[in-house]
Structures are given as C-alpha cells and as structure tokens.
Amino acid sequence: MPLPTLRILVTGVDGQVGGALWRAGEAAGLSVLPMRRTDLDLARAEAIPDILDRAAPDLVVNCAAYTAVDKAEEEASLAFAVNAEGPGTIARWCAGRGRRLVHLSTDYVFPGNAGRPYREDDPIGPLGVYGASKAEGERLVRDAGAEHVILRTAWVYAAEGRNFLRTMLRLGRERDELNVVADQRGCPTAAGSIARAILTILGRWSDGTYHYVDAGETTWHGFAQQIFAGAAEHWGRRPVVNPITTDQYPTPARRPAYSVLDTARFQADFAFSPPAWQDSLAEVLAEVFAGQAAYGEAG
Ligand SMILES: NC(=O)c1ccc[n+]([C@@H]2O[C@H](COP(=O)([O-])OP(=O)(O)OC[C@H]3O[C@@H](n4cnc5c(N)ncnc54)[C@H](OP(=O)(O)O)[C@@H]3O)[C@@H](O)[C@H]2O)c1
C-alpha cells in the first residue's frame, strides 16, 4: 500500500521521538493518528485492544515508554507494565489484525563491556530495571508474531522535552563550571534524526531488529563540550566542563560504560546513512536559539 494512504498510529506524541515523528509524518503528507498517554495508556494493557480497534490503524509506531532510568529502579512494576506488557499487547493486536509494528528500544539493553560497537545480534545484558524492562518488551514484541521492526536507539535529545541537552543549557546558563561524566561512551542522537529513520523504514519495510543512532561516538563530557561550543556563540561565554568518573557521580541505576551501536545493518537494508552527531546537534541548537529569539529571551 503506498505510504500516504496508510493510517499510521503513533504513541507517545508528547515525547521527543513521538513528537518529532508526528511532525515529520504530517510534513511528508502521511496520515498520522497521534496518541497521547490520555488516549492510550500503556500501563493499562487490558484497554489497548479496544482502543486500537476503534482507531483502526494500518500500522503502529510505538514511541511511548517509561524512560526515567533512575526512577525505574524503584518503580519496576510500572516500568515493566509500560515498557513490556503494553508493547506486548500492541504487538499481539498487530499480529491478530495483520498490521505492522515499529517498536523503539534502547542501547541500555546491553551491558556495556564490548570492545567494538554493538551489533543487533550481540548478547544483551541490561544493568538496570529500565534496560531490563525494554529487553522484555523486545522479547514480547518478537514473540507476538507480527511483522515488526525493533529499532534500538540511544542518548536521545531534542529542542523540547526532558533530555541531557536541555539540562546542560539550563546549568550552563547558571554556572561557569560543571562536572560531567567522561567514562561512558555512546551516540547522542537527535529525535528528528530518528523520525527520519522511521519514515525510511515505513517506506522500505524490512522485518527485524535494527540499530539507529547518529554517526560517531563520544562521552557525556564530550557531548556537553560540543553543546557549550555551540551555545557560546549565543551566550558570549563558554562554561568549563570538567571530566569526572561515573564513581564520582553515583546514580540509582547502573549505566553501560560503552553502548555505541553499530548501524551497518540499518544502512545496508534501508539505504540510509545517519548524519554526524555534531551536525544533528548544530541543527537542534539552532532550533533552541531560534525559539528563544522568537520569545525575546536573552539566550
Ligand atoms: N530518551 C532516551 O535517551 C532514549 C534512549 C534510548 C532509547 N529510547 C527509547 O526511544 C523511545 C522514545 O523515547 P523518547 O526519548 O521520545 O521518550 P520521552 O521523551 O521520555 O517520551 C516518552 C513518552 O511516553 C509517554 N508515556 C510514558 N508512560 C506512558 C504510558 N503509561 N502510556 C502511554 N504513554 C506513556 C510519555 O507521556 P507523558 O508526556 O504524558 O509523560 C512521553 O510522551 C522509547 O522507546 C525509549 O525507550 C530513548
């Protein structure tokens, strides 16, 4: 069926990826059925089949998730309900109706002790509840038997929402010096870049598990430095970022030290290459500062 005639249900449209996909889909002339938490609550799996029957989508993209990595350690049953039972229910509905499903997952399913970027079939081994709940969601989606793509991504940020970029911009305005973890490596990835990747999947379907992140890798410290290099053009000053170790910044959830994802399979099957993470960041920073200029903020 040609893409513009498909009814594409997108969950989590108040989130970073769901919101970006909603906007990109509409801009591309697609028929998007946007679902907020109040329309479809993944924690209430029993209500999901009726909601999907009423919406009658041709295809579902599940961008909604419980993403509070540290809080998940004390809310495990909610994290598993939202990240595993809910997606499993959507996947079984898709299998029963012959509908396709794109489901988002995470680099945090990996333990982080690899010496090269993780490939799709490398063994998983989540370190925390969030990663474990997403891993269980992947398993339930695969077991449901629907045509599906599981898209693992990482270190997501956008001009809006709860993310590292926005935290750094807030702290960098207040302080001249910050300490940021320099011994966790990963791939900062803009939500808009993931939205473009999902549209590519929809147009060129190929079943399976895929990794998609922006190209290159860095640490949280490197990411922060690049953020402030861009922000400095607007602020006229550049906060100093001191590298620290994970041990010096303890958090409730353990995180992988190395969660770089290999995107070769995605690039080969979808003929689509991710942009360099620095280029995506420059685009998002331009959006942030254009928005502030429009609202008359000093930056
Ligand atoms: N953020 C990252 O760094 C990251 C990294 C790797 C993978 N991922 C994965 O990428 C996907 C998209 O993440 P994101 O960064 O866009 O997340 P996000 O910005 O945190 O958005 C998540 C959305 O899910 C919604 N949600 C939470 N609980 C829900 C529930 N019970 N029922 C329905 N909706 C619910 C939230 O609704 P409210 O707005 O109402 O709270 C929010 O709009 C997720 O699968 C995530 O696991 C994210």
Ligand as a Chemical Component Dictionary entry (heavy atoms), coordinates in Angstrom:
data_LIG
# 
_chem_comp.id                   LIG 
_chem_comp.type                 NON-POLYMER 
_chem_comp.pdbx_formal_charge   0 
_chem_comp.three_letter_code    LIG 
# 
loop_
_chem_comp_atom.comp_id 
_chem_comp_atom.atom_id 
_chem_comp_atom.alt_atom_id 
_chem_comp_atom.type_symbol 
_chem_comp_atom.charge 
_chem_comp_atom.model_Cartn_x 
_chem_comp_atom.model_Cartn_y 
_chem_comp_atom.model_Cartn_z 
_chem_comp_atom.pdbx_ordinal 
LIG N1  N1  N 0  15.424 9.216  25.839 1  
LIG C1  C1  C 0  16.497 8.471  25.541 2  
LIG O1  O1  O 0  17.641 8.870  25.789 3  
LIG C2  C2  C 0  16.343 7.125  24.884 4  
LIG C3  C3  C 0  17.494 6.345  24.659 5  
LIG C4  C4  C 0  17.349 5.118  24.014 6  
LIG C5  C5  C 0  16.099 4.679  23.616 7  
LIG N2  N2  N 1  14.999 5.439  23.887 8  
LIG C6  C6  C 0  13.699 4.894  23.501 9  
LIG O2  O2  O 0  13.177 5.700  22.465 10 
LIG C7  C7  C 0  11.748 5.756  22.580 11 
LIG C8  C8  C 0  11.283 7.212  22.603 12 
LIG O3  O3  O 0  11.867 7.835  23.728 13 
LIG P1  P1  P 0  11.761 9.407  23.979 14 
LIG O4  O4  O 0  13.133 9.886  24.265 15 
LIG O5  O5  O -1 10.954 10.041 22.909 16 
LIG O6  O6  O 0  10.950 9.383  25.352 17 
LIG P2  P2  P 0  10.263 10.604 26.134 18 
LIG O7  O7  O 0  10.653 11.906 25.522 19 
LIG O8  O8  O 0  10.520 10.356 27.568 20 
LIG O9  O9  O 0  8.729  10.365 25.813 21 
LIG C9  C9  C 0  8.086  9.222  26.249 22 
LIG C10 C10 C 0  6.609  9.429  26.051 23 
LIG O10 O10 O 0  5.961  8.239  26.530 24 
LIG C11 C11 C 0  4.836  8.645  27.232 25 
LIG N3  N3  N 0  4.427  7.668  28.251 26 
LIG C12 C12 C 0  5.020  7.395  29.439 27 
LIG N4  N4  N 0  4.292  6.479  30.102 28 
LIG C13 C13 C 0  3.234  6.184  29.304 29 
LIG C14 C14 C 0  2.122  5.331  29.436 30 
LIG N5  N5  N 0  1.912  4.607  30.537 31 
LIG N6  N6  N 0  1.230  5.249  28.407 32 
LIG C15 C15 C 0  1.400  5.998  27.303 33 
LIG N7  N7  N 0  2.403  6.861  27.131 34 
LIG C16 C16 C 0  3.323  6.948  28.130 35 
LIG C17 C17 C 0  5.193  9.955  27.898 36 
LIG O11 O11 O 0  3.986  10.615 28.162 37 
LIG P3  P3  P 0  3.909  11.977 29.032 38 
LIG O12 O12 O 0  4.418  13.043 28.111 39 
LIG O13 O13 O 0  2.458  12.064 29.331 40 
LIG O14 O14 O 0  4.783  11.747 30.232 41 
LIG C18 C18 C 0  6.052  10.614 26.835 42 
LIG O15 O15 O 0  5.279  11.424 25.995 43 
LIG C19 C19 C 0  11.387 4.950  23.823 44 
LIG O16 O16 O 0  11.064 3.631  23.445 45 
LIG C20 C20 C 0  12.670 4.933  24.613 46 
LIG O17 O17 O 0  12.763 3.797  25.454 47 
LIG C21 C21 C 0  15.084 6.658  24.488 48 
# 
loop_
_chem_comp_bond.comp_id 
_chem_comp_bond.atom_id_1 
_chem_comp_bond.atom_id_2 
_chem_comp_bond.value_order 
_chem_comp_bond.pdbx_ordinal 
LIG N1  C1  SING 1  
LIG C1  O1  DOUB 2  
LIG C1  C2  SING 3  
LIG C2  C3  SING 4  
LIG C2  C21 DOUB 5  
LIG C3  C4  DOUB 6  
LIG C4  C5  SING 7  
LIG C5  N2  DOUB 8  
LIG N2  C6  SING 9  
LIG N2  C21 SING 10 
LIG C6  O2  SING 11 
LIG C6  C20 SING 12 
LIG O2  C7  SING 13 
LIG C7  C8  SING 14 
LIG C7  C19 SING 15 
LIG C8  O3  SING 16 
LIG O3  P1  SING 17 
LIG P1  O4  DOUB 18 
LIG P1  O5  SING 19 
LIG P1  O6  SING 20 
LIG O6  P2  SING 21 
LIG P2  O7  DOUB 22 
LIG P2  O8  SING 23 
LIG P2  O9  SING 24 
LIG O9  C9  SING 25 
LIG C9  C10 SING 26 
LIG C10 O10 SING 27 
LIG C10 C18 SING 28 
LIG O10 C11 SING 29 
LIG C11 N3  SING 30 
LIG C11 C17 SING 31 
LIG N3  C12 SING 32 
LIG N3  C16 SING 33 
LIG C12 N4  DOUB 34 
LIG N4  C13 SING 35 
LIG C13 C14 SING 36 
LIG C13 C16 DOUB 37 
LIG C14 N5  SING 38 
LIG C14 N6  DOUB 39 
LIG N6  C15 SING 40 
LIG C15 N7  DOUB 41 
LIG N7  C16 SING 42 
LIG C17 O11 SING 43 
LIG C17 C18 SING 44 
LIG O11 P3  SING 45 
LIG P3  O12 DOUB 46 
LIG P3  O13 SING 47 
LIG P3  O14 SING 48 
LIG C18 O15 SING 49 
LIG C19 O16 SING 50 
LIG C19 C20 SING 51 
LIG C20 O17 SING 52 
# 
